[in-house]
Amino acid sequence: MGDSVLHIELRCWADIMVIASLSANTLSKIAKGLCDNLLTCVVHAWDYSKPFFVAPAMNTLL
């Protein structure tokens, strides 16, 4: 076939996803389904039967 797709390969390879530290910008992209970088593409393709954790890092007033 063709070349492998990196974000799909990472999705299959990983058993758990931890995003630390998660910015407000990246959180917004994930919530809206934007896929404009490797992280957001992996999140969009993630198999949510596998563990998924985030650790937001932003101003406490947000």
Helices and strands as residue ranges (DSSP letters): H 6-13, E 17-22, H 24-32, H 38-45, E 52-56
